[in-house]
Amino acid sequence: SNNRIDQPNLIVWLYEDHGCDREYQNSPLLHYNPKGWVDNYRVPKYVYYLWQANYAKKPMLFVHPQFWRKQYVGQKHDFDIDSNCDSVELKINGRSLGIQQPAAENFHTVQFKNVPVQKATLTAIGYKKGQKVISELKMAGDASQLVLTVSHKKISAKQNAVAIITADITDTNGVHVYGAKNTIRWEVSGPATLVGPSVYESDFYKNMEMEGTLYIDMPVSNLIRSTGKPGVITVRVFAAGIAAGEITLEAVADESLAGDIQSIPLTDVGREIVTQNPKQVRMLPATYPVVIKHSNTAIVSSSTSVSVLRKLVEKNLSENNTIGISVDGLDALLNKLTQAAVNSKGKLSAASINYHISNYNRFAYLLTALNERSLPDQLKKDWKEYYATELIIKGNDPDLLAEKNKIASIPANATIVIAANNDVASLVAQANKSFAGWSDEKKESYLYKLSELNPWVYRSSSWTGDSKLKTKKEVIVYSVTPGKAVVLPE
């Protein structure tokens, strides 16, 4: 059959996701081909292992891990295994669930049905011509820490030298947390600069957008580049509420270390700073308020008690600040710092503390903009909650200037309604009796403005059909969080 993966004279080569002129329907980003065997950061996808199972000679097996996660504990799910072995046995904590035989007839993929998901280790054992291979899936706990690896421990100090830094999120035991897509912030010190964005926000929820990082979930990588001087380079990566990752490497004046980028020797003569796109690299306003000053000391404790670490966090912040618990967003900051201290096993660096403080100060920038407006209390309360969640709790990095301008754009006499349910159209129709008679185009234009203005109104878009058959159609759905104040555009 022509549909078989192992047909004769077959040549297929689509190794990695890559940029392209085509626009793939419902892909996170436009002008991006997502059909590679590995993603943009060279992390293998399931199809990578499918091809291995059908063509590789070295014994291998791969257990599809998506259901072996704590949210599925107590449920039963089918588990697929790709393997070129003669037989594959699946076990939970040593208890056998049976043996199956991968073969060309089943595309070297076997399925174990109704596997009970438990807080245990799922083990697959394969045998091929007397050789034994084992693959284990350990049940991960909560996301606890960022773990960094580096492609080179030493690089040339020349300006054509780069190194790849890869970040992953694991639980306290170092087990990879599948599906972790926390917003992360990169920081470099020493004789190197960051090549990629300083902030990665997941593109998981994007649909056919023009900009992004191609980061879906962990692991993910970034590049650093030597600045031309020898010395120790330190890379730190932060995420809200979890232990930061840190790794060092060395730039050395060693002619035997060839640069990874082959080019003529580079100097600083005539070089200028590249103007950054503020939509890709979020820039803090120079005047944003420092409500809470940075800390100069780390937290070091032998205790992992939440109550003990909470007191140490409060003490640390009070060393440079006079603040009361009534300050907006402070409780969220203290909770996140305490959570980070617990995940760091009682040891929280000043850099980690200051990362969270910076998130709070970004929140304070928007809080000031809200407090300067004479707006209804309910609206202010809901928007403060949204910004505290985005900036302090999630560590996300919205465009602060755009958000400030959005707050300033709300008319003093704006119509504000409280959402009774998640139906946006009925919400608008209640306040504007003529809405039902509008054309579809006029309704869409108005609802789009509504979603752009209000943080609690959501717009999702997907495409169905086929453009060649002239059946392609965009499906747009609007929803709102019940109980939240909504500003109706004029």
N, C-alpha and C positions, 0 to 999 in steps of 0.2 A: 504494500500500500504506500502511496506517496505521502501519507500522513505520518509514517513511521520515522522515529528519530535516528534509526540505525539503517536506513536505506543505503544501498551501494552508491558510490560516486557522489556522496553528499559532502558539500563544502559549505560550512557556516562559520562566520567569524563576526561576532558582535560582542567583543570582550567587555567594554565598559559603556556606561551611560555617557552621553556626549551631546554637545550643542549641535543644532541642525537648523535648516531653513523651514522645516515642516512644523506644524502645530498639532500636537497629538491631543485628541479629545480627552478631556478630564484628567490630563496630566497636571501635576502641581504647578509646573512652570511651562510657559510657551517657548518655542524654539529650543527644545531639549528632548532628546530621544531617550526614553527611560527603559529601553528593552535590552540593556546590556546584561551580561552574566554577573558583572560586579557593578556596584553603584559608582557614583562620581568619586567617592573616596576609596574605591577599590575594595570595598567590603563585599564578599561573595553573597549572591542571592541564591534562592533555592535551585534555580535552573543551572547554576554553576555546578552543583553537586549531581544534578540529573545527568548532565553531560559526562561528568566523571564516571558515574555509575555505568554508563553505556559504552564508554570508550577507554577509560583508564585501565592499565594492566595491574598497577599496584592495588592491593586489597584496600577497600574503603567502605565506609557507611556513614550516612547522615540522617539523623532523626529530625524531622520537622518539629521545631520547638514551640510553635505558637500557643499551644494549649497547655504546656507544662509551666503554668504561671499561677500565682496564688489566688487570682480572681476566679480561677476555674476549679479550685479545690472542692471536692464533694460531687463534682459532675463527672460524666463519662464522655470521652471523646475518642474519635478515630485518630490514630497516629500513623503517618506515612514514613517509610524509610527508603532512601535511595541507596543502593549498594550493588557492587559487582561481585559480591561473595556468593558462594554456592548455597549457603544457608545463613539465616539471621534469626537469632533468638532475642526476645524482649523480656526484661525482668524489671520488677519494682522491688527495691531493697532485697534483691536476691531471689524473689519469688518469680518463677517463670510464667509468662503469659502465652507461651507457645513458640513454635519454630515455623518459619516460612522460607520459601525458596525464590529469590529474585531470579529473573530470567528475561530473555529477549521478548517473550510473549507478554510480559507485564511491564515492559520498558525498564526492567531492573528496579522497579518500585513496588514494594509490598505494603499492605495496610493491616494494622492490628486494630480491630474494632472494639468499641466500648471499653476503652482502657480507663480505669478509675484514677482520676487525678488526685494525688496525695502530696502531703508535705514529705517528700521522700526523693530518692534518686532513681531516675529512669535510666536503665542500662541496656544498650544494644550490643550483642556479641555476634560477630560474623566470622565465618570460616571459609577460606579459599585455598584449596589444594594444600591443606595442612597448616596454613598460616592463619593466625587469629588476630582480629582487630576489635577494639572496644571503643564505644562512644558513650559518654555519660551526660545526662541532663540533670543537674542539681536544681532543686526548687529554690529560687532566689527569694530573699526577704525584701524589705523595703529598700528603696534607693538610699544609700548611705554615704557614698564617697565617690569622688572623681579619681580615676587612676590614669596616669599618663605614661606613654611609652614614646621613644624617640628612635628615628631611623639611624642616626649616627651619634655616638657619644663624643666624637671629635669631628670638627669640620675645619676647613681652611679659613683663615682670617680674611682671605680675599673676598671681594664683594660679589663674586659669582658663586659663592657657596651657599647652599640651602640645606635645611634639615626638615623632615616631616615629623610633626608632633601629633600623636593620636590620643584622643580623650575617650574614656569609657566610663560608664557609671555602674557600680557594683553594690552589693549589699555589704554588711559588716564583715562577711567571710570572704569577700573578693569574688563572689559569684555574679556574673553578668546579669543585669536586669533587662530582660527583653522588653522592648517597647518604651524604654526610658527616652524621653524627648525634652528634657529640661532645657530652658534657655541658659546658655553658658557665656561667660565673659573671659576673654583671653588677655593676659598681661605678660609683657616681656621686659626683663631688665638685663643690662649688660650690653656687649657690643653686637647687638642684633636687632632687627626690626620685624614686625609681624607683616606677613605678605597678605594674608586673607583678612576678612572682617574681624573686628575686635569682639563683636557680639554675634552669636549664632542663635537665631530663633527658628524652631522647627517649621518646615514647610508642609507638615503633615496635613493641615487643614486647608491648604491653598488649592485652588482649582484654576488652572490656565491663567496664571498671573505672569507678569513680566519680570518681576524681581524676586530674588531669594538667594539662599545659600546652598540649596540642594541637600541640606541637612534634614533628614526625616526622623531618624532615631539613632541612638548610640550603637556602635562607636562612630566618631567623626574626626576628621583631621584638619590641621592648619599647617602653614609653612612659615618658617622664619628664615631670614637672610642675614648673612654676616654684613657688618658695616665697614669692614676693612681693618679692624683692630683686634688683636688677640685679647683673650680674657674669658671669664666664666659667664655663661649665659643661663639665666634662670627663667623658666616659663611656668606661670601659674594659671590655673583655670578655676573659675568660681561658678557656683550655682546656688540659688537660695536654699538655705536650710540643710545643705549637705556638706561634708568635709571637702575642702578644696584639694585639687591635685597640684603637685609641684614636681618639676624635674629639672636637672641641670645638665648642660653639655659644655664643651670647651671649644672656643675658636683659637686655633694655634697657627703660628707663623711657620708652617711646615710645607716645603715645596712638594713633598711626596703626596700631600693630600690634594688631589685635583679637585677643582670646583665642579659642582654638578651641572652648572650652566656653562657651556663652552662659548666663550666670547673673548674679545680683546680685553686687556687689563683695564679695570675701571678706577677712576679717581673721583674725588669730590669737586674737582674744578668744573665750574659751570653747571653743577647740578642744582635743581630747584625742587622744592617740596611740591608734590603732586596735589592738586586741588581735589579734595575728597567729595564724593557725591553724598550729600547729607541724608539721602534716602537709603543709602547702603551702609553708611557709617554714622551712627547717631552721635551728634556733637552736642555737648552740654552748653547751654548759654553761659557766657562768661560771668553773668551776674546772678546765677542761680543761688538761692540762699543756703548757707551752711548752718542749718538749724542745729544739727548735732555735729560736733567736731570729731575728727578722727582720733582713734586711740593710738597711744604709743606703746602699749604693753599687751602681751598675750595673756590668755587665760590658760593656766596650767593646774589641773586638779586630778587627783587619783580617783575621784568619784565620778560616776556617770548618772547620778541621781538628778532627775529633772529639777527638783526643788533646790538642790544645792547649786547646780549650775546656773539656774535662773538668778539666784542671789549674786553669784560671781559676775554674771553679765551685767546686772544692774549696777554693781559696784564699779565695774570697768568703765561703763558709760558715764558714771557720776564723777569720775576723776577729772574730766575735762569739761563737764557740762552741768548746768543746773536746770533740770527738767522734771516735770511732774507727770504722773501716770495719766493725767487728763489730756495731755497733748495728743492731738489726732494722729492715729497710726502708730503711736509708740508701743502699744501692747503687741501689735503685729510684728514690729521690729524685735522686741524682746523675745517673743515666741520663736521667731526664725533664728535668732542668735543662739537661743537655748537649744533648739533642735540641731543646729550645726555643731554646737559644743558636745551634745550627746553623741552625734554621729562621728565626731572627731575623738571620741573616747576621753573626753575631759580636757583636750588640748586644742585650743583655738588660737591660731596665729593672729597677730595684729592686722596682717593683710586681709585675712578672712573677715575679721570684725569690720574693717574699713570698707570692704566690698558691700556688706549689708548696710552700713551707715550711708554709703553713697546712694544705694537704692532708696533709702529713706529720704535723703535730701532731694532726690529727683521727685519723689512723691510730694515733698514739701513745696517744691517749685509750683506744682499744679494746685496744691492746696491754697497757696497764696492767691493764685489767680481766681480760684473759686470764692475765697473769702472777700475778695475785692468787689464782687458782684452782689447786687441786691436781688437775690434769687430765692424762690421758695425753699424752706428748710428741708422738705422731703427731697427735692431735686439735689441740693447740696449733699445731703446725707448719702444718697444713692451713688452720686458721682465720686464722692470720697471713698466709698466702699469699693467701687470699681478700680480706682487708681491705686488704692492700697493693695488690692489683690494682684493687679498687674505688675506693680513695681516692687513692692516689699515681699509679697508672698511668693509670686512666681519668678521675680527677677527679670521680667520682660523689659524691653527697651523701646517704648513708643517714642515717636518724634515729639519732643516736649514743646517745641515752638508751635507745631501744628495743633497740638492739643490745647495750648494756651490760646491760640487764635480761635479755636473752636468755642472755647468757653466765652471769649470776648464777643463772639458773633451772636450769642443768644440774645434776642431782643428783650428789653426790660418788660415789655407787655406781652411776652410770648404766651401762647396757650399751652398749658401743661396739664397732662392727664395721667392718672394712675392706671396701669394695665391690670384688668380684671382676670385676663387669661393670656395665652400665648398667641392669640389671633391678632395680628397687626392690622389687617384690613378692617376688621370690626371696630378696633380701637379708633381708627381714623374716621370711619363712617359715623361713629357716635358723636364725634366732635364736629364733623363737617357733613351735613346732610346731603350736600351735592356730590359727594365722593362717589356714590354708587352709579351716578350717571356719567362719570368721566370715561373717556376712551381708555383702552388698555395701555396705550403709549403714555398718556398723561398720568395714569395711576402708577405705572412703573417708575416714571421720572420722579414723582413725589415720594414714593416709598424708598427709592434709592437715596434721595436727600435725607429722608428720615433716618435711614440706617447709618449714613455717614455722620450725622450729627449726634445720634444717641448711642452711648456705649452698650446699652441693654437691648438694643434692637439688632437682630442678626440677619444677614442676607447670605443665602447659599445658592450656588449656581451649578448646574450640571447640564451636560449635553446628551441627547439621545438621537437615534437615527443615523442616517448615512448621507453625507453631502453629495455623493455621486448619484444616489437614488432620489435626491432632493427631498429627503425626509428628515434632514438634520434640524433639530429644534432645541432651543435653550429652555431648561426648566428652572425657574427661579422661585425660591421659597423664602418668605420673610417670617420671622418669629420674634417674640419679645418675652423677657422674663417677667412673669406675673408679679404684681405688687410694686413694680418699679415706676418711678416718675419718668414720663416721656415728654420731650419738647416737640411740639408740632411745628414744622417749618411754615413760614408764611406762604 
